[in-house]
Amino acid sequence: MGIIEVRNLRYSYPNANAQALNGIDLTIDEGEFVLLTGPSGCGKTTFCRTLNGLIPHFYNGIMEGSVVVTGLNTREHQTPELAQYVGLIFQNPDNQIFALTVEKDVGFGLENLGVHKEEMIKEIDWALEAVGISHLRDRATHELSGGQKQRLAIASILAMRPKILVLDEPTSFLDPIGAERIFLVLDKLNREHGITILLIEHRVDLAARYVDRVMIFSEGKISSNGPPEDIFASEETRLSGVGIPKVVDLYNRLKGLGFPLKRTPLTPDTLVSQLEEIFQNYSTKLTLRSTMSDLDEVAGEHHYRPVIEVHDISYTYPSGVKALDGVSLIIHMGEFVAIMGENGAGKTTLVKHFNGLLRPDKGYIEVDGGDISDTSVASLSRKVGLVFQNPDDQLFSESVEEEVSFALHNFGFDAGTIEKRVNWALNLLDIDQYRKSSPFILSGGERKRVALGSVLAWDPEIVVLDEPTIGQDHGQKERLMHFLMQLRTQGKTTIIVTHDVEFVAECKPRVVLMANGNVIADGPVKAVMTNDKALQRASVSPPEITKVFSRLSSYGLPRDILDVSEAAELLIQLKEANP
């Protein structure tokens, strides 16, 4: 018998038209590390809520079938009892942070379990060290960045040493290096401590190399279930719209083009070792110029007039944390800019200055040629639309339709225009079916799209998106990327704050790297993504394909390759040069 046994599980939320879970049968053995993936809204989070009794004891609705965890039937045991065995880390860390300081929050669950003080301190120390936030021990929880809050939420559960750890997108708010640190922690907990781990994650490039099994959810059912090598190499998986690791995508393409590759790689190193076996007998190398595309060159040349000018600004929060330290930056009309860097680097703080939500302690900002020191937030918001990192920070209406139309009413648009713009936004973001629903019953990814729609609807001249890909499945990321390209061709100025290096590699914006409250690199994406020193300072990892090509430069291949299509084309050229 497995540590988790699920039989004919079905569940419907109150007043829902369709079942969120529609006949799930599975067994998970003790010590397994399982990845749950699939389109946003397919039932992954709902399934996880059944594992610690939130369904059926907290969420109303109709549940059928059985869920047995560590021998306990979740219908017959309440959540506080189940929580001793199952630790659930929510998608939004704010939903499980209770205490005023980091140390007290990590100790909250231990206090409830009656752990002795000396043992409690030992567990707090271990959990803080495990997720890399020991230095934040005395920090007030409300002062933490989104990524720091995510680490705190993980630490608060780890401290209780549960037998089963269930994580709903635990790396979504983390920078790439921070995400890798979390996966190393999870791997150690799984391998050395035998903790069973269930992970919901859209960051499949990183997750695939650690997990034992992948389950793909679709419309409340498990459509695929097996080892990651089999699932991600499957044509059925690709056609289902589920994201697959970039190295697997490249492997699949090369296999189709006649490369004699032997096994599905889950890491860049594994793919490189296979390619080197093929290339070691090649006598001809490629002689190539820089692969920098025309798009990158345009992004770096600044042909447009300045629309946002940041002049030596500094900002310190009331707590004394200095978030910006002399930042200067010029963004031109029509540019597409990605601001990247580690958690706490000052990225979100910087963009909140663009529409006046924050005002600098030193320096000044110009928008469209005018100093905004005395311009109201309401006035600036008409020109600069900002979508927050956490959608719950800006959602408040009773229905999705009301949320998206709210600003349009405030800005005085006529009824016909409002109806047209709302319909456009809902259809663009694939949320029209939730028009009359409360945004607060939607999944995290769906709420993110509602927040995005509420800003895009009024068509601001400058669009600022803080972590737009958080909680978005592969299909929604593709849709978002195409939309951003549309904005670019229309001459809109678009700024994204993001940790998603693979999304940036696909979109190819100008990249601004930040660290310690300042800009440390700024330029075309290919130049920045191959600047190893700056990337390391900013806690940003290169794209997976770039990691592959950095190891293949001895064959005449360029290092600055970002995406799968360009990679496949160059490798074919090398193969054809060596018949």
C-alpha positions in Angstrom: 0.0 0.0 0.0 1.3 3.4 -1.0 1.7 6.4 1.3 -1.0 8.1 -0.7 -4.0 6.0 -2.1 -6.6 7.8 -4.2 -9.7 6.0 -5.6 -12.3 7.4 -7.9 -11.8 10.9 -6.6 -14.3 13.4 -7.9 -14.9 17.0 -6.7 -17.1 19.9 -7.7 -16.8 23.4 -6.2 -20.0 25.1 -5.1 -22.0 26.5 -8.0 -19.5 25.2 -10.5 -20.7 23.9 -13.9 -18.1 21.2 -14.2 -16.2 18.9 -11.9 -12.7 20.1 -10.9 -11.7 16.5 -10.4 -13.2 13.8 -12.5 -12.3 10.3 -11.5 -8.7 10.1 -10.3 -7.1 6.8 -9.3 -3.5 6.7 -8.2 -1.0 5.3 -5.8 2.1 7.2 -4.7 4.8 5.2 -2.8 6.7 6.4 0.1 9.8 8.3 -0.9 8.6 9.2 -4.5 9.3 12.6 -6.0 6.4 13.4 -8.3 5.8 16.3 -10.7 2.2 17.4 -11.3 1.8 19.5 -14.5 -0.8 20.4 -17.0 -2.8 23.5 -18.2 -3.8 26.2 -15.7 -7.2 25.3 -14.1 -6.9 21.5 -14.9 -7.3 20.4 -11.3 -3.7 20.2 -9.9 -4.2 22.6 -7.0 -7.6 21.1 -6.2 -6.1 17.7 -6.0 -3.4 18.9 -3.6 -6.1 20.4 -1.3 -7.6 16.9 -0.9 -4.3 15.5 0.5 -4.4 17.4 3.8 -8.2 17.6 4.2 -8.8 21.2 3.1 -11.2 19.4 0.8 -13.7 18.4 2.1 -13.4 20.0 5.6 -12.6 23.6 4.6 -13.8 24.0 1.0 -17.5 23.3 0.5 -18.6 21.3 -2.5 -19.3 17.7 -3.4 -16.5 15.1 -3.0 -16.8 11.5 -4.1 -14.3 8.7 -3.7 -11.6 8.3 -1.2 -8.2 9.8 -0.3 -6.0 7.9 2.2 -2.8 9.5 3.3 -0.3 7.6 5.6 -3.2 5.3 6.4 -5.6 8.0 7.4 -8.8 8.6 5.4 -9.1 12.4 4.9 -12.9 12.3 5.3 -12.5 10.9 8.8 -9.6 13.1 10.0 -9.5 16.9 10.3 -6.9 19.1 8.7 -4.9 19.9 12.0 -4.3 16.2 12.4 -3.4 15.6 8.8 -1.1 18.6 8.8 1.4 16.7 11.0 1.9 14.3 8.1 1.2 16.4 5.0 2.8 19.8 4.6 1.1 22.0 2.0 2.8 25.0 0.6 0.4 27.3 -1.3 0.9 29.0 -4.6 0.6 32.4 -2.9 3.0 32.6 0.1 0.9 35.4 1.7 -1.8 32.8 2.3 0.3 31.1 5.0 2.4 33.7 6.6 1.0 34.6 10.0 3.6 36.0 12.3 5.3 39.4 12.4 8.9 38.2 12.0 10.5 35.5 10.0 11.7 33.5 13.0 8.3 33.5 14.6 6.6 32.5 11.4 8.9 29.4 11.0 8.2 28.5 14.7 4.4 28.9 14.3 3.7 25.4 13.4 6.2 23.9 15.8 4.5 25.8 18.7 1.1 24.4 17.7 2.6 20.9 17.8 4.0 21.5 21.3 7.7 21.2 20.3 10.1 21.9 23.2 11.9 25.3 23.0 15.4 23.9 22.5 14.2 21.5 19.7 12.2 24.3 18.2 15.2 26.6 17.9 17.2 23.8 16.3 14.5 23.1 13.7 14.1 26.8 12.9 17.9 27.1 12.4 17.9 24.2 10.0 14.8 25.3 8.0 16.1 28.9 7.6 19.5 27.6 6.5 18.0 25.1 4.1 16.2 27.7 2.1 18.9 30.4 2.4 17.2 33.0 4.5 19.1 32.8 7.8 20.1 36.4 7.4 16.4 37.4 7.4 15.7 35.8 10.7 14.7 39.0 12.5 13.1 40.7 9.4 9.5 41.7 9.6 7.5 39.5 7.2 5.6 42.4 5.6 9.0 43.8 4.4 10.0 40.7 2.4 10.0 40.5 -1.3 7.8 38.0 -3.1 10.7 35.5 -3.5 11.7 35.9 0.1 8.1 35.2 1.2 8.1 32.0 -0.9 11.3 30.8 0.9 9.8 31.6 4.3 6.6 29.6 3.5 8.7 26.6 2.5 10.8 27.0 5.7 7.8 27.1 7.9 6.6 23.7 6.6 10.1 22.1 6.5 10.6 22.9 10.2 7.8 20.5 11.0 9.5 17.6 9.1 6.3 16.2 7.5 6.3 12.8 5.8 4.7 14.2 2.7 5.5 17.6 1.2 3.1 19.1 -1.3 4.3 22.2 -3.1 2.1 24.4 -5.4 4.6 26.2 -7.6 7.2 26.8 -4.9 9.7 28.5 -7.2 7.3 30.8 -9.0 8.5 33.9 -7.1 12.1 32.9 -7.0 15.1 34.0 -9.1 16.8 31.2 -11.1 19.6 30.6 -8.6 17.1 30.7 -5.7 14.9 28.2 -7.6 17.8 25.8 -8.1 18.6 26.1 -4.4 15.1 25.1 -3.5 15.3 22.1 -5.8 18.5 21.0 -4.2 16.9 21.3 -0.8 13.9 19.2 -2.0 16.2 16.6 -3.6 18.1 16.3 -0.3 14.9 16.0 1.7 13.7 13.3 -0.7 16.9 11.3 -1.1 18.4 11.6 2.4 15.3 11.9 4.6 12.8 9.9 2.6 10.2 12.6 2.4 7.6 12.0 -0.3 7.3 15.1 -2.5 4.4 16.2 -4.8 5.3 19.2 -6.8 3.1 21.4 -9.0 5.5 23.3 -11.3 5.5 25.0 -14.7 9.3 25.4 -14.5 9.7 21.9 -16.1 13.3 22.5 -17.3 14.5 22.5 -13.7 11.9 20.1 -12.2 12.4 17.3 -14.8 16.0 16.5 -13.7 14.9 15.8 -10.1 11.6 14.0 -10.2 10.9 10.2 -10.4 7.6 10.5 -12.1 5.5 13.0 -14.0 1.7 13.2 -14.0 -0.1 15.4 -16.5 -3.5 16.6 -15.5 -6.1 17.5 -18.1 -9.8 18.5 -17.4 -9.7 17.0 -13.9 -8.1 13.7 -14.9 -4.6 12.3 -15.1 -4.0 12.0 -18.9 -0.3 10.7 -18.7 1.7 9.2 -15.9 5.3 7.9 -16.1 9.0 8.6 -15.8 10.1 12.1 -17.0 12.2 10.7 -19.9 9.1 8.9 -21.3 6.6 11.6 -20.7 8.6 14.5 -22.0 9.8 12.6 -25.1 6.2 11.7 -26.0 4.6 13.2 -29.0 1.3 13.1 -27.1 2.8 15.4 -24.4 3.9 17.9 -27.0 0.5 17.9 -28.7 -1.3 18.3 -25.4 0.3 21.8 -25.0 2.2 20.9 -21.9 5.6 22.6 -21.7 8.6 20.3 -22.2 12.2 21.0 -21.2 14.2 22.9 -23.9 16.9 20.2 -24.0 14.2 17.6 -24.6 12.7 19.7 -27.3 16.0 20.1 -29.0 16.7 16.4 -28.7 13.3 15.5 -30.3 14.1 17.8 -33.2 17.6 16.5 -33.7 16.3 12.9 -33.6 13.8 13.8 -36.3 16.6 15.2 -38.4 18.7 12.0 -38.3 21.0 12.6 -35.4 21.9 9.2 -33.8 21.0 10.2 -30.2 20.5 7.4 -27.8 18.5 8.5 -24.7 16.3 11.4 -23.7 18.3 14.1 -21.9 16.9 16.0 -18.9 19.9 18.3 -18.4 22.2 20.3 -20.8 25.2 18.2 -19.7 23.5 14.9 -20.8 22.6 16.3 -24.2 26.2 17.8 -24.6 27.8 14.4 -23.8 25.7 12.7 -26.5 26.5 15.4 -29.1 30.2 15.2 -28.3 30.1 11.5 -29.0 28.9 12.3 -32.5 31.1 15.3 -33.1 34.4 13.8 -31.9 35.1 12.3 -35.3 34.1 15.5 -37.2 37.1 17.1 -39.0 35.3 20.3 -40.2 34.3 23.1 -37.9 31.9 25.9 -38.6 33.1 29.4 -39.1 30.3 31.7 -38.1 29.8 35.3 -37.5 28.0 36.5 -34.4 24.4 35.1 -34.4 23.0 38.4 -33.0 19.7 38.9 -34.8 18.5 42.1 -36.4 15.9 42.3 -33.6 18.6 42.4 -31.0 20.5 45.0 -32.8 17.5 47.2 -33.1 16.8 46.8 -29.4 20.3 48.0 -28.6 20.5 51.0 -30.9 17.7 53.2 -29.3 16.2 54.7 -32.4 13.2 56.0 -30.4 12.7 59.1 -28.2 13.0 58.5 -24.4 9.7 57.8 -22.8 11.0 57.0 -19.2 14.1 58.6 -17.9 15.4 57.6 -14.4 17.9 60.0 -13.0 20.1 58.7 -10.2 17.3 57.6 -8.0 17.6 56.0 -4.5 14.9 54.6 -2.3 14.9 53.3 1.2 11.8 51.6 2.8 10.6 52.8 6.2 12.2 49.7 7.7 15.6 51.0 6.7 16.1 48.5 3.8 17.8 50.3 0.9 16.1 49.0 -2.3 17.5 51.4 -4.9 21.0 53.0 -4.8 21.6 55.5 -7.5 19.7 53.9 -10.5 19.8 55.7 -13.8 18.0 54.2 -16.8 16.5 55.4 -20.1 13.7 53.5 -21.8 12.7 54.6 -25.3 9.3 54.7 -27.0 8.4 51.4 -28.5 11.1 49.4 -26.7 10.5 46.0 -25.1 12.6 45.7 -22.0 13.0 42.9 -19.5 14.3 43.8 -16.0 15.9 40.8 -14.4 17.9 40.0 -11.2 17.8 38.2 -7.9 15.0 38.6 -5.3 15.4 41.8 -3.5 17.6 43.4 -6.2 15.1 46.3 -6.5 13.3 45.4 -9.7 9.7 45.8 -8.4 10.7 48.8 -6.4 12.0 50.5 -9.5 9.0 49.9 -11.7 6.6 51.2 -9.0 8.4 54.5 -9.4 7.2 54.7 -13.1 3.6 55.4 -12.2 4.2 57.2 -8.9 3.3 54.4 -6.5 6.7 55.1 -4.9 8.6 58.4 -4.9 12.4 58.4 -4.8 14.3 59.7 -1.7 16.9 61.1 -4.2 16.9 61.8 -7.9 13.9 62.2 -10.2 12.0 60.5 -13.0 10.6 61.8 -16.3 7.8 60.2 -18.1 7.2 61.4 -21.7 9.6 64.3 -21.2 8.0 65.6 -17.9 9.2 65.4 -14.3 6.6 63.3 -12.5 7.4 64.5 -9.0 4.2 66.5 -8.7 2.0 64.2 -10.9 -0.7 62.1 -9.2 -0.8 58.3 -9.4 -4.2 58.5 -11.0 -2.9 60.7 -13.8 0.2 58.6 -14.3 -1.8 55.4 -14.3 -3.7 56.5 -17.5 -0.4 56.5 -19.3 1.6 53.8 -17.4 -0.4 50.6 -16.7 1.2 48.4 -14.0 0.2 44.7 -13.4 1.4 43.7 -10.0 3.5 40.5 -9.2 0.7 39.2 -7.0 -2.7 39.5 -8.6 -4.5 39.5 -5.3 -2.9 42.9 -4.6 -5.1 44.5 -7.2 -8.2 42.4 -7.5 -11.3 43.5 -5.6 -14.5 43.3 -7.7 -17.2 40.7 -7.4 -16.9 39.4 -10.9 -14.2 39.1 -13.6 -16.2 41.4 -15.9 -16.5 44.1 -13.3 -12.8 43.9 -12.5 -11.7 44.3 -16.1 -14.2 47.2 -16.7 -13.5 49.1 -13.5 -10.7 51.3 -14.7 -12.5 52.0 -18.0 -15.4 53.4 -16.0 -13.1 55.5 -13.9 -11.3 56.9 -17.0 -14.7 58.0 -18.4 -14.9 55.7 -21.5 -18.4 55.4 -23.0 -20.5 52.3 -22.6 -19.9 51.0 -26.2 -16.1 51.3 -25.9 -16.2 49.7 -22.5 -18.1 46.7 -23.8 -15.8 46.3 -26.8 -12.6 46.6 -24.7 -13.8 44.2 -22.0 -14.7 41.6 -24.6 -11.4 42.0 -26.3 -9.4 41.6 -23.1 -11.4 38.5 -21.9 -11.0 36.8 -25.2 -7.4 37.7 -25.6 -6.5 36.1 -22.3 -8.9 33.1 -22.6 -11.0 34.1 -19.5 -14.3 34.9 -21.2 -15.9 31.8 -19.6 -15.3 33.3 -16.2 -16.9 36.6 -17.0 -19.6 36.3 -14.3 -17.4 34.4 -11.8 -15.7 35.9 -8.8 -11.9 36.3 -9.6 -11.2 34.9 -6.1 -12.4 31.4 -6.9 -10.1 31.1 -9.9 -6.6 29.5 -10.0 -3.5 31.6 -9.4 -2.7 31.6 -13.1 -6.3 32.6 -14.0 -6.3 35.5 -11.5 -3.0 36.7 -13.0 -4.8 36.9 -16.3 -7.7 38.8 -14.9 -5.3 41.4 -13.4 -3.5 41.6 -16.7 -6.8 42.1 -18.6 -7.9 44.8 -16.2 -4.8 46.9 -17.2 -4.6 46.0 -20.9 -8.3 46.9 -21.4 -7.7 50.7 -21.1 -4.8 50.5 -23.6 -2.1 52.5 -21.7 0.9 53.8 -23.7 3.3 52.1 -21.4 2.6 48.6 -20.1 4.6 47.3 -17.1 4.1 43.7 -16.2 5.7 42.4 -12.9 6.3 38.6 -13.3 3.6 38.1 -16.0 4.4 34.4 -16.5 3.9 33.3 -12.8 1.3 30.6 -12.7 0.9 30.5 -16.4 0.9 27.2 -18.3 2.9 26.7 -21.5 0.0 27.6 -23.7 -0.7 30.9 -21.9 3.0 31.8 -22.0 2.9 31.3 -25.8 -0.2 33.5 -26.1 1.4 36.1 -23.9 4.6 36.1 -25.9 2.7 36.6 -29.2 0.7 39.5 -27.6 3.9 41.2 -26.4 5.2 40.9 -30.0 2.0 42.5 -31.2 2.5 45.4 -28.7 6.1 45.8 -30.1 5.0 46.0 -33.7 2.3 48.6 -32.6 5.0 50.8 -31.1 3.9 50.3 -27.5 6.5 50.5 -24.8 6.5 47.3 -22.8 8.5 46.5 -19.6 8.4 43.2 -17.9 10.0 42.2 -14.6 10.8 38.5 -14.7 12.8 35.6 -13.5 11.7 33.5 -16.5 14.9 33.2 -18.6 13.4 30.8 -21.1 10.5 33.3 -21.7 13.1 36.1 -22.2 15.1 33.8 -24.5 12.0 33.4 -26.7 10.9 37.0 -26.7 14.4 38.6 -27.1 13.9 41.9 -25.4 16.5 44.4 -24.3 17.6 43.1 -20.9 18.4 45.2 -17.8 20.2 43.2 -15.1 19.9 44.5 -11.5 21.8 43.6 -8.3 22.0 45.3 -4.9 19.7 48.1 -5.9 21.5 49.1 -9.1 21.8 48.3 -12.8 24.8 46.1 -13.5 24.3 45.2 -17.2 22.0 46.6 -20.0 21.9 45.5 -23.6 20.6 43.1 -26.2 19.5 39.8 -24.8 22.2 37.7 -26.5 25.0 40.0 -25.1 23.6 39.9 -21.6 22.8 36.2 -21.5 26.4 35.3 -22.3 27.8 37.8 -19.8 28.7 35.1 -17.2 30.1 37.5 -14.6 27.0 39.8 -14.7 24.6 36.8 -14.7 26.3 35.4 -11.6 26.1 38.7 -9.8 22.4 39.0 -10.6 21.6 35.3 -9.7 20.3 34.7 -13.2 21.1 31.4 -15.0 21.6 31.4 -18.8 18.8 29.7 -20.8 19.1 25.9 -21.1 20.1 26.0 -24.8 22.8 28.6 -24.1 24.3 26.2 -21.5 24.5 23.6 -24.2 26.2 25.8 -26.8 28.7 27.3 -24.2 30.1 23.7 -24.1 30.1 23.2 -27.9 32.1 26.3 -28.9 35.2 24.2 -29.8 33.3 22.9 -32.8 33.0 26.4 -34.3 29.5 26.9 -32.8 28.6 30.3 -31.3 27.9 30.6 -27.5 25.1 33.1 -27.9 22.3 30.7 -28.9 19.1 31.1 -27.0 16.3 29.1 -28.6 15.7 25.6 -29.9 15.0 26.5 -33.6 18.3 28.4 -34.0 20.1 25.6 -32.2 18.8 22.9 -34.4 19.6 24.8 -37.6 23.2 25.3 -36.5 23.7 21.7 -35.5 22.4 20.6 -38.8 24.9 22.8 -40.6 27.7 21.2 -38.6 26.4 17.7 -39.4 26.2 18.6 -43.1 29.7 19.9 -43.1 30.9 16.5 -42.0 29.2 14.0 -44.3 
